[in-house]
């Protein structure tokens, strides 16, 4: 709906599929916004490999994600990351909870 209202719908092609299988080729740049943050490192590598296969030599892959700064200072991204780790990515939860503990040390009184 937003695409139609923007007047850009004639420049957009919607292609169903999974980024783990193939990325449509023939483009100079690919933008991924808030797509890779809930995948494991291995899965992100697979997605990037599919992007590499689709990209021409001069192509660009543009990633939009929140940056989590190191250290124990409060940061809303740490809360979001914790939610992602615990609620959405159960199969990676153990590894990611270990990472989150590291991030949250000294930030929370008690990490459950
Ligand atoms: C958090 S949403 C972000 C949506 C949008 N880019 C935005 O910023 O509002 C994550 C997106 O990843 C897409 N996604 C999930 N698994 C995917 C896959 N295997 N291949 C391609 N896209 C996938 C979902 O359809 C969803 O649109």
Backbone and ligand atoms as CSV (ligand in chain L), in Angstrom:
chain,resi,resn,atom,element,x,y,z
A,1,UNK,N,N,0.831,-1.198,0.000
A,1,UNK,CA,C,0.000,0.000,0.000
A,1,UNK,C,C,0.877,1.264,0.000
A,2,UNK,N,N,1.859,1.317,0.918
A,2,UNK,CA,C,2.762,2.476,0.977
A,2,UNK,C,C,3.504,2.640,-0.346
A,3,UNK,N,N,3.897,1.510,-0.958
A,3,UNK,CA,C,4.615,1.575,-2.223
A,3,UNK,C,C,3.739,2.195,-3.299
A,4,UNK,N,N,2.475,1.811,-3.332
A,4,UNK,CA,C,1.563,2.360,-4.336
A,4,UNK,C,C,1.361,3.853,-4.090
A,5,UNK,N,N,1.209,4.227,-2.832
A,5,UNK,CA,C,1.003,5.646,-2.502
A,5,UNK,C,C,2.244,6.478,-2.833
A,6,UNK,N,N,3.414,5.854,-2.750
A,6,UNK,CA,C,4.651,6.603,-3.009
A,6,UNK,C,C,4.852,6.888,-4.505
A,7,UNK,N,N,4.087,6.214,-5.349
A,7,UNK,CA,C,4.227,6.405,-6.786
A,7,UNK,C,C,5.412,5.644,-7.364
A,8,UNK,N,N,5.999,4.741,-6.580
A,8,UNK,CA,C,7.187,4.004,-7.036
A,8,UNK,C,C,6.866,2.572,-7.468
A,9,UNK,N,N,5.577,2.220,-7.431
A,9,UNK,CA,C,5.252,0.809,-7.647
A,9,UNK,C,C,5.653,0.316,-9.038
A,10,UNK,N,N,5.736,1.225,-10.021
A,10,UNK,CA,C,6.138,0.784,-11.370
A,10,UNK,C,C,7.634,0.502,-11.453
A,11,UNK,N,N,8.396,0.839,-10.406
A,11,UNK,CA,C,9.845,0.573,-10.380
A,11,UNK,C,C,10.196,-0.584,-9.458
A,12,UNK,N,N,9.171,-1.242,-8.958
A,12,UNK,CA,C,9.421,-2.281,-7.956
A,12,UNK,C,C,8.859,-3.613,-8.429
A,13,UNK,N,N,9.669,-4.633,-8.246
A,13,UNK,CA,C,9.206,-5.990,-8.543
A,13,UNK,C,C,9.292,-6.794,-7.250
A,14,UNK,N,N,8.216,-7.410,-6.884
A,14,UNK,CA,C,8.221,-8.221,-5.661
A,14,UNK,C,C,8.511,-9.665,-6.053
A,15,UNK,N,N,9.606,-10.189,-5.507
A,15,UNK,CA,C,10.055,-11.533,-5.866
A,15,UNK,C,C,10.010,-12.402,-4.611
A,16,UNK,N,N,9.142,-13.391,-4.574
A,16,UNK,CA,C,9.105,-14.266,-3.391
A,16,UNK,C,C,10.314,-15.200,-3.364
A,17,UNK,N,N,10.687,-15.664,-2.174
A,17,UNK,CA,C,11.799,-16.610,-2.062
A,17,UNK,C,C,12.533,-16.430,-0.765
A,18,UNK,N,N,13.559,-17.234,-0.591
A,18,UNK,CA,C,14.362,-17.171,0.625
A,18,UNK,C,C,15.777,-16.728,0.289
A,19,UNK,N,N,16.303,-15.825,1.078
A,19,UNK,CA,C,17.677,-15.341,0.873
A,19,UNK,C,C,18.692,-16.458,1.105
A,20,UNK,N,N,18.266,-17.561,1.711
A,20,UNK,CA,C,19.181,-18.693,1.896
A,20,UNK,C,C,19.318,-19.509,0.619
A,21,UNK,N,N,18.364,-19.316,-0.289
A,21,UNK,CA,C,18.398,-20.092,-1.531
A,21,UNK,C,C,18.956,-19.276,-2.685
A,22,UNK,N,N,18.445,-18.086,-2.881
A,22,UNK,CA,C,18.927,-17.240,-3.988
A,22,UNK,C,C,18.444,-15.810,-3.779
A,23,UNK,N,N,19.264,-14.883,-4.229
A,23,UNK,CA,C,18.895,-13.471,-4.257
A,23,UNK,C,C,18.717,-13.125,-5.745
A,24,UNK,N,N,17.649,-12.438,-6.107
A,24,UNK,CA,C,17.478,-12.103,-7.529
A,24,UNK,C,C,18.687,-11.322,-8.051
A,25,UNK,N,N,19.199,-11.698,-9.203
A,25,UNK,CA,C,20.382,-11.022,-9.744
A,25,UNK,C,C,19.950,-9.874,-10.656
A,26,UNK,N,N,20.935,-9.142,-11.177
A,26,UNK,CA,C,20.637,-8.068,-12.120
A,26,UNK,C,C,20.503,-6.702,-11.486
A,27,UNK,N,N,20.948,-6.561,-10.232
A,27,UNK,CA,C,20.849,-5.263,-9.552
A,27,UNK,C,C,22.253,-4.764,-9.198
A,28,UNK,N,N,22.395,-3.431,-9.110
A,28,UNK,CA,C,23.686,-2.838,-8.744
A,28,UNK,C,C,23.879,-2.803,-7.233
A,29,UNK,N,N,22.773,-2.778,-6.500
A,29,UNK,CA,C,22.876,-2.691,-5.041
A,29,UNK,C,C,21.717,-3.450,-4.401
A,30,UNK,N,N,22.015,-3.984,-3.236
A,30,UNK,CA,C,20.997,-4.682,-2.457
A,30,UNK,C,C,20.961,-4.049,-1.074
A,31,UNK,N,N,19.768,-3.792,-0.589
A,31,UNK,CA,C,19.616,-3.192,0.736
A,31,UNK,C,C,18.911,-4.203,1.635
A,32,UNK,N,N,19.499,-4.441,2.802
A,32,UNK,CA,C,18.851,-5.280,3.802
A,32,UNK,C,C,18.677,-4.447,5.060
A,33,UNK,N,N,17.441,-4.184,5.387
A,33,UNK,CA,C,17.170,-3.365,6.582
A,33,UNK,C,C,16.488,-4.227,7.634
A,34,UNK,N,N,17.159,-4.356,8.741
A,34,UNK,CA,C,16.649,-5.136,9.883
A,34,UNK,C,C,16.289,-6.562,9.470
A,35,UNK,N,N,17.145,-7.162,8.679
A,35,UNK,CA,C,16.924,-8.541,8.239
A,35,UNK,C,C,17.909,-9.487,8.920
A,36,UNK,N,N,19.161,-9.092,9.053
A,36,UNK,CA,C,20.176,-10.076,9.469
A,36,UNK,C,C,20.338,-10.211,10.989
A,37,UNK,N,N,19.715,-9.310,11.744
A,37,UNK,CA,C,20.008,-9.287,13.183
A,37,UNK,C,C,19.524,-10.525,13.944
A,38,UNK,N,N,18.546,-11.233,13.409
A,38,UNK,CA,C,18.053,-12.378,14.191
A,38,UNK,C,C,18.521,-13.722,13.655
A,39,UNK,N,N,19.609,-13.685,12.846
A,39,UNK,CA,C,20.177,-14.937,12.363
A,39,UNK,C,C,21.518,-15.175,13.042
A,40,UNK,N,N,21.909,-16.432,13.118
A,40,UNK,CA,C,23.219,-16.774,13.688
A,40,UNK,C,C,24.324,-16.292,12.745
A,41,UNK,N,N,25.554,-16.256,13.249
A,41,UNK,CA,C,26.681,-15.851,12.407
A,41,UNK,C,C,26.765,-16.725,11.152
A,42,UNK,N,N,26.561,-18.042,11.333
A,42,UNK,CA,C,26.650,-18.965,10.205
A,42,UNK,C,C,25.564,-18.658,9.171
A,43,UNK,N,N,24.363,-18.379,9.644
A,43,UNK,CA,C,23.257,-18.073,8.727
A,43,UNK,C,C,23.496,-16.742,8.003
A,44,UNK,N,N,24.019,-15.771,8.746
A,44,UNK,CA,C,24.325,-14.478,8.118
A,44,UNK,C,C,25.370,-14.682,7.025
A,45,UNK,N,N,26.351,-15.531,7.293
A,45,UNK,CA,C,27.379,-15.829,6.290
A,45,UNK,C,C,26.734,-16.426,5.037
A,46,UNK,N,N,25.777,-17.338,5.243
A,46,UNK,CA,C,25.081,-17.949,4.092
A,46,UNK,C,C,24.324,-16.886,3.290
A,47,UNK,N,N,23.641,-15.987,3.992
A,47,UNK,CA,C,22.889,-14.918,3.298
A,47,UNK,C,C,23.855,-14.030,2.517
A,48,UNK,N,N,24.977,-13.661,3.154
A,48,UNK,CA,C,25.957,-12.803,2.473
A,48,UNK,C,C,26.544,-13.515,1.252
A,49,UNK,N,N,26.734,-14.817,1.361
A,49,UNK,CA,C,27.258,-15.565,0.210
A,49,UNK,C,C,26.283,-15.515,-0.960
A,50,UNK,N,N,24.991,-15.638,-0.663
A,50,UNK,CA,C,23.975,-15.557,-1.726
A,50,UNK,C,C,23.959,-14.155,-2.324
A,51,UNK,N,N,24.154,-13.148,-1.492
A,51,UNK,CA,C,24.235,-11.769,-2.012
A,51,UNK,C,C,25.449,-11.641,-2.925
A,52,UNK,N,N,26.567,-12.221,-2.493
A,52,UNK,CA,C,27.796,-12.132,-3.299
A,52,UNK,C,C,27.604,-12.772,-4.666
A,53,UNK,N,N,26.887,-13.897,-4.692
A,53,UNK,CA,C,26.625,-14.582,-5.961
A,53,UNK,C,C,25.777,-13.711,-6.885
A,54,UNK,N,N,24.854,-12.934,-6.305
A,54,UNK,CA,C,23.937,-12.127,-7.118
A,54,UNK,C,C,24.558,-10.799,-7.541
A,55,UNK,N,N,25.491,-10.288,-6.733
A,55,UNK,CA,C,26.045,-8.954,-6.992
A,55,UNK,C,C,27.023,-8.955,-8.155
A,56,UNK,N,N,26.969,-7.905,-8.996
A,56,UNK,CA,C,28.033,-7.738,-9.994
A,56,UNK,C,C,29.307,-7.250,-9.301
A,57,UNK,N,N,30.416,-7.247,-10.015
A,57,UNK,CA,C,31.704,-6.836,-9.427
A,57,UNK,C,C,31.639,-5.458,-8.784
A,58,UNK,N,N,30.929,-4.530,-9.454
A,58,UNK,CA,C,30.848,-3.160,-8.923
A,58,UNK,C,C,29.713,-2.996,-7.908
A,59,UNK,N,N,29.004,-4.084,-7.610
A,59,UNK,CA,C,27.801,-3.990,-6.781
A,59,UNK,C,C,28.079,-3.669,-5.324
A,60,UNK,N,N,27.022,-3.275,-4.626
A,60,UNK,CA,C,27.142,-2.941,-3.208
A,60,UNK,C,C,26.025,-3.633,-2.426
A,61,UNK,N,N,26.383,-4.089,-1.251
A,61,UNK,CA,C,25.397,-4.611,-0.308
A,61,UNK,C,C,25.312,-3.609,0.841
A,62,UNK,N,N,24.136,-3.064,1.050
A,62,UNK,CA,C,23.956,-2.018,2.059
A,62,UNK,C,C,23.115,-2.591,3.196
A,63,UNK,N,N,23.688,-2.551,4.395
A,63,UNK,CA,C,23.033,-3.150,5.561
A,63,UNK,C,C,22.602,-2.042,6.523
A,64,UNK,N,N,21.361,-2.063,6.916
A,64,UNK,CA,C,20.875,-1.163,7.972
A,64,UNK,C,C,20.589,-2.004,9.209
A,65,UNK,N,N,21.328,-1.763,10.266
A,65,UNK,CA,C,21.089,-2.442,11.538
A,65,UNK,C,C,21.463,-1.489,12.669
A,66,UNK,N,N,20.939,-1.763,13.833
A,66,UNK,CA,C,21.336,-1.004,15.013
A,66,UNK,C,C,22.753,-1.431,15.397
A,67,UNK,N,N,23.555,-0.484,15.836
A,67,UNK,CA,C,24.906,-0.791,16.297
A,67,UNK,C,C,24.891,-0.820,17.817
A,68,UNK,N,N,25.358,-1.936,18.368
A,68,UNK,CA,C,25.439,-2.033,19.825
A,68,UNK,C,C,26.868,-1.732,20.257
A,69,UNK,N,N,27.019,-0.698,21.042
A,69,UNK,CA,C,28.352,-0.323,21.492
A,69,UNK,C,C,28.810,-1.241,22.606
A,70,UNK,N,N,30.109,-1.540,22.670
A,70,UNK,CA,C,30.618,-2.385,23.754
A,70,UNK,C,C,30.575,-1.622,25.074
A,71,UNK,N,N,30.752,-2.363,26.169
A,71,UNK,CA,C,30.775,-1.710,27.474
A,71,UNK,C,C,29.479,-1.930,28.215
A,72,UNK,N,N,29.431,-1.401,29.436
A,72,UNK,CA,C,28.296,-1.663,30.321
A,72,UNK,C,C,27.323,-0.512,30.446
A,73,UNK,N,N,27.444,0.453,29.569
A,73,UNK,CA,C,26.521,1.589,29.643
A,73,UNK,C,C,25.133,1.159,29.163
A,74,UNK,N,N,24.080,1.738,29.764
A,74,UNK,CA,C,22.729,1.420,29.281
A,74,UNK,C,C,22.583,1.761,27.794
A,75,UNK,N,N,21.892,0.894,27.100
A,75,UNK,CA,C,21.739,1.052,25.657
A,75,UNK,C,C,20.471,0.280,25.271
A,76,UNK,N,N,19.512,0.969,24.682
A,76,UNK,CA,C,18.244,0.307,24.341
A,76,UNK,C,C,18.477,-0.886,23.420
A,77,UNK,N,N,19.538,-0.852,22.628
A,77,UNK,CA,C,19.823,-1.981,21.741
A,77,UNK,C,C,20.102,-3.255,22.522
A,78,UNK,N,N,20.620,-3.125,23.741
A,78,UNK,CA,C,20.885,-4.320,24.554
A,78,UNK,C,C,19.577,-4.985,24.959
A,79,UNK,N,N,18.582,-4.157,25.268
A,79,UNK,CA,C,17.272,-4.728,25.600
A,79,UNK,C,C,16.668,-5.411,24.386
A,80,UNK,N,N,16.747,-4.747,23.250
A,80,UNK,CA,C,16.184,-5.330,22.027
A,80,UNK,C,C,16.906,-6.639,21.708
A,81,UNK,N,N,18.233,-6.619,21.841
A,81,UNK,CA,C,19.027,-7.805,21.552
A,81,UNK,C,C,18.635,-8.953,22.476
A,82,UNK,N,N,18.427,-8.618,23.745
A,82,UNK,CA,C,18.037,-9.641,24.721
A,82,UNK,C,C,16.685,-10.252,24.340
A,83,UNK,N,N,15.758,-9.411,23.948
A,83,UNK,CA,C,14.452,-9.913,23.497
A,83,UNK,C,C,14.610,-10.833,22.298
A,84,UNK,N,N,15.412,-10.389,21.327
A,84,UNK,CA,C,15.613,-11.209,20.131
A,84,UNK,C,C,16.205,-12.561,20.498
A,85,UNK,N,N,17.190,-12.505,21.407
A,85,UNK,CA,C,17.883,-13.740,21.773
A,85,UNK,C,C,16.962,-14.707,22.485
A,86,UNK,N,N,16.175,-14.195,23.413
A,86,UNK,CA,C,15.390,-15.078,24.266
A,86,UNK,C,C,14.070,-15.461,23.600
A,87,UNK,N,N,13.433,-14.510,22.949
A,87,UNK,CA,C,12.089,-14.777,22.446
A,87,UNK,C,C,12.071,-15.340,21.038
A,88,UNK,N,N,12.947,-14.884,20.187
A,88,UNK,CA,C,12.825,-15.206,18.771
A,88,UNK,C,C,13.824,-16.228,18.269
A,89,UNK,N,N,14.968,-16.347,18.908
A,89,UNK,CA,C,16.027,-17.173,18.339
A,89,UNK,C,C,16.392,-18.258,19.350
A,90,UNK,N,N,15.419,-19.064,19.661
A,90,UNK,CA,C,15.600,-20.042,20.729
A,90,UNK,C,C,16.777,-20.976,20.447
A,91,UNK,N,N,16.934,-21.384,19.178
A,91,UNK,CA,C,18.003,-22.347,18.892
A,91,UNK,C,C,19.392,-21.764,19.096
A,92,UNK,N,N,19.491,-20.437,19.076
A,92,UNK,CA,C,20.793,-19.800,19.303
A,92,UNK,C,C,20.882,-19.202,20.698
A,93,UNK,N,N,19.865,-19.488,21.506
A,93,UNK,CA,C,19.752,-18.754,22.763
A,93,UNK,C,C,20.946,-18.973,23.689
A,94,UNK,N,N,21.445,-20.194,23.772
A,94,UNK,CA,C,22.523,-20.430,24.730
A,94,UNK,C,C,23.756,-19.602,24.407
A,95,UNK,N,N,24.160,-19.641,23.136
A,95,UNK,CA,C,25.331,-18.865,22.745
A,95,UNK,C,C,25.070,-17.376,22.935
A,96,UNK,N,N,23.876,-16.935,22.522
A,96,UNK,CA,C,23.596,-15.513,22.568
A,96,UNK,C,C,23.353,-15.032,23.994
A,97,UNK,N,N,22.795,-15.892,24.839
A,97,UNK,CA,C,22.618,-15.486,26.232
A,97,UNK,C,C,23.983,-15.275,26.878
A,98,UNK,N,N,24.944,-16.126,26.531
A,98,UNK,CA,C,26.297,-15.939,27.063
A,98,UNK,C,C,26.840,-14.582,26.641
A,99,UNK,N,N,26.594,-14.227,25.387
A,99,UNK,CA,C,27.046,-12.924,24.897
A,99,UNK,C,C,26.303,-11.816,25.623
A,100,UNK,N,N,24.987,-12.010,25.806
A,100,UNK,CA,C,24.205,-10.953,26.444
A,100,UNK,C,C,24.640,-10.757,27.893
A,101,UNK,N,N,25.005,-11.838,28.557
A,101,UNK,CA,C,25.494,-11.705,29.930
A,101,UNK,C,C,26.723,-10.812,29.958
A,102,UNK,N,N,27.585,-11.029,28.968
A,102,UNK,CA,C,28.793,-10.222,28.899
A,102,UNK,C,C,28.418,-8.745,28.734
A,103,UNK,N,N,27.476,-8.475,27.820
A,103,UNK,CA,C,27.071,-7.091,27.570
A,103,UNK,C,C,26.416,-6.470,28.811
A,104,UNK,N,N,25.668,-7.314,29.515
A,104,UNK,CA,C,24.837,-6.768,30.585
A,104,UNK,C,C,25.511,-6.785,31.951
A,105,UNK,N,N,26.705,-7.346,32.035
A,105,UNK,CA,C,27.416,-7.375,33.312
A,105,UNK,C,C,27.516,-5.967,33.872
A,106,UNK,N,N,27.096,-5.810,35.083
A,106,UNK,CA,C,27.200,-4.503,35.706
A,106,UNK,C,C,26.083,-3.554,35.325
A,107,UNK,N,N,25.271,-3.965,34.368
A,107,UNK,CA,C,24.192,-3.107,33.908
A,107,UNK,C,C,22.902,-3.464,34.643
A,108,UNK,N,N,22.682,-4.763,34.818
A,108,UNK,CA,C,21.540,-5.238,35.594
A,108,UNK,C,C,22.057,-5.736,36.925
A,109,UNK,N,N,21.211,-5.680,37.946
A,109,UNK,CA,C,21.621,-6.225,39.254
A,109,UNK,C,C,21.688,-7.740,39.182
A,110,UNK,N,N,20.732,-8.308,38.477
A,110,UNK,CA,C,20.717,-9.762,38.386
A,110,UNK,C,C,20.233,-10.160,37.007
A,111,UNK,N,N,20.995,-11.024,36.361
A,111,UNK,CA,C,20.565,-11.562,35.064
A,111,UNK,C,C,19.982,-12.926,35.329
A,112,UNK,N,N,18.731,-13.110,34.939
A,112,UNK,CA,C,18.056,-14.399,35.209
A,112,UNK,C,C,18.470,-15.415,34.150
L,1,LIG,C1,C,12.343,-7.372,11.022
L,1,LIG,S1,S,11.656,-7.605,9.397
L,1,LIG,C2,C,12.263,-6.157,8.584
L,1,LIG,C3,C,11.341,-5.759,7.479
L,1,LIG,C4,C,11.726,-4.449,6.759
L,1,LIG,N1,N,13.004,-4.552,6.079
L,1,LIG,C5,C,11.709,-3.283,7.693
L,1,LIG,O1,O,12.781,-2.712,7.984
L,1,LIG,O2,O,10.641,-2.934,8.192
L,1,LIG,C6,C,12.657,-8.938,8.806
L,1,LIG,C7,C,12.324,-9.347,7.378
L,1,LIG,O3,O,13.139,-10.454,6.991
L,1,LIG,C8,C,12.380,-11.229,6.084
L,1,LIG,N2,N,12.904,-12.582,6.010
L,1,LIG,C9,C,12.837,-13.535,6.957
L,1,LIG,N3,N,13.396,-14.675,6.514
L,1,LIG,C10,C,13.811,-14.431,5.248
L,1,LIG,C11,C,14.440,-15.226,4.247
L,1,LIG,N4,N,14.775,-16.504,4.489
L,1,LIG,N5,N,14.729,-14.652,3.061
L,1,LIG,C12,C,14.424,-13.368,2.827
L,1,LIG,N6,N,13.815,-12.559,3.730
L,1,LIG,C13,C,13.509,-13.089,4.919
L,1,LIG,C14,C,10.969,-11.180,6.648
L,1,LIG,O4,O,10.021,-11.425,5.654
L,1,LIG,C15,C,10.876,-9.767,7.181
L,1,LIG,O5,O,10.298,-8.920,6.237
